[in-house]
Amino acid sequence: MSLKKDTPVLFFIFFLLFLACGKKTEKNPPAPPFDFSLSGLSGKMHSLKEFRGKVVLLNFWATWCPACKEDIATLQILNREYKNSGLEIIGISLDKKGLGEVDSFVQQMKIPYTILMGDESVVKSYGAFKGVPTSFLLDKEGRIVKKYSGQINHEVISSDLKTLFGE
């Protein structure tokens, strides 16, 4: 047995042992969300705390965004499928033209879920994401468990919701 021949094998074994020792079995706890106070379409202020005990899907969007418009149909389906299980969908509009335009759009699209008027501070608080649509899934304790950048996917979100609802 030659030490020179066995050196690479020994190195490999020690390397694997080193990697195994560094692994953690604990998952990082979900991030706490920023608790906002935003105006709804009726002018009433809403806080994220109001929705504790429910799974919340926050969807940042705008009326001028083509992908956001396409997401509305998926969000309407998710709302129908999971509302009775405890899902609360909250659309946070980032439109700069104001409440009137957003309210008209919501009526036209027959959006059945909560719509709030967002601002720059709420965007910064959720990580200053680059664009819309961007969505966040929050567990029943109000912690962020998933971020979806770009257009949402019904199958992916359904799978994540089933996990949160224990189905």
Phi, psi and omega in degrees: 000125183256131179297326180295319180289323184276349182302313179297323180292315179298318178301316181297317179297314179296323178298315178297319177297319178298315179296318182295325180290333183275351183283142177249140178269345179281140173272150175294139179294149178301149182285141176286141180278164172281124179275111184264167170227104185234153180280135172275180182293336179274354182097348179289138178277140179233143178243150177298331180301334179299336188257009178300143182094352176242154169280131185241134172248108177272126181238110176276128187208178175208151182295333183274358186265113181302317180294325178295319179298320178293326179295332184302318179299318179294318179295324177296319178295313179300321179299314179297317185287326190240357182301316181290343177275347179115018177275135173238116177265131178235116175270126178250106182283133177252023178292139180266346183282345172112176186300318183302313180294319180293316180299316178299317179296316181298318178295316181298318183274354180055049180285120185269353184257170184296131176241129178238156178265115182272174178212178183298326182293323179290325177296312179299322181293334178263023173100016178046054179297157191280334185196177177247150359281147171221134183231154178230134176258126181246140178282181185295339176272359178087017180265141179289122178249343180202145175240135178242113178265130180087195184297142182277159180238121183305313184296318181295311182293321177301317178298316179295321179293318178301322177296313180294327180273357179070031180271000000 
